[in-house]
Amino acid sequence: MKLQWNRDHSLSFVSSNSRFEMYPEVVPDAKDWTIADVEKFFTEIGFPEQAPAFREQEIDGKSLLLMRRSDVLTGLSIKLGPALKIYSHVKRLQAGLTNSHLI
């Protein structure tokens, strides 16, 4: 269940069938993800325009967990702003952290 803002500015719960629904509170284990899983993850967490870059570069879960900052910022050919945000998610997956304070 997720909270959703309605047009009348009220909040309601929305049911979702996404296996990434609990992220970022529950960090998924990405090591066995397929290329399609990686693309779906980034689509569902708010990067639908950038997610296809992971498919184009054939990045599966194991590859994702080995990515460095430079790989995300330059290797995916996406704009710097989204690339930095995506990198924070990659680091969270790598470290299994549940908050945005990365060491």
ChimeraX attribute file (.defattr): number of C-alpha atoms within 10 A of each C-alpha:
attribute: neighborCount
match mode: 1-to-1
recipient: residues
	/A:1	12
	/A:2	11
	/A:3	11
	/A:4	13
	/A:5	11
	/A:6	9
	/A:7	7
	/A:8	6
	/A:9	8
	/A:10	9
	/A:11	12
	/A:12	12
	/A:13	10
	/A:14	10
	/A:15	11
	/A:16	10
	/A:17	7
	/A:18	11
	/A:19	10
	/A:20	16
	/A:21	16
	/A:22	12
	/A:23	13
	/A:24	17
	/A:25	10
	/A:26	13
	/A:27	18
	/A:28	17
	/A:29	12
	/A:30	20
	/A:31	15
	/A:32	10
	/A:33	18
	/A:34	17
	/A:35	20
	/A:36	16
	/A:37	17
	/A:38	21
	/A:39	23
	/A:40	19
	/A:41	21
	/A:42	20
	/A:43	15
	/A:44	15
	/A:45	15
	/A:46	12
	/A:47	17
	/A:48	14
	/A:49	11
	/A:50	19
	/A:51	22
	/A:52	19
	/A:53	16
	/A:54	22
	/A:55	17
	/A:56	11
	/A:57	12
	/A:58	16
	/A:59	22
	/A:60	20
	/A:61	19
	/A:62	14
	/A:63	16
	/A:64	22
	/A:65	18
	/A:66	13
	/A:67	16
	/A:68	13
	/A:69	15
	/A:70	11
	/A:71	14
	/A:72	22
	/A:73	19
	/A:74	12
	/A:75	15
	/A:76	18
	/A:77	13
	/A:78	16
	/A:79	11
	/A:80	12
	/A:81	9
	/A:82	16
	/A:83	22
	/A:84	15
	/A:85	13
	/A:86	21
	/A:87	18
	/A:88	17
	/A:89	19
	/A:90	21
	/A:91	20
	/A:92	20
	/A:93	20
	/A:94	18
	/A:95	13
	/A:96	16
	/A:97	17
	/A:98	14
	/A:99	11
	/A:100	11
	/A:101	8
	/A:102	10
	/A:103	6
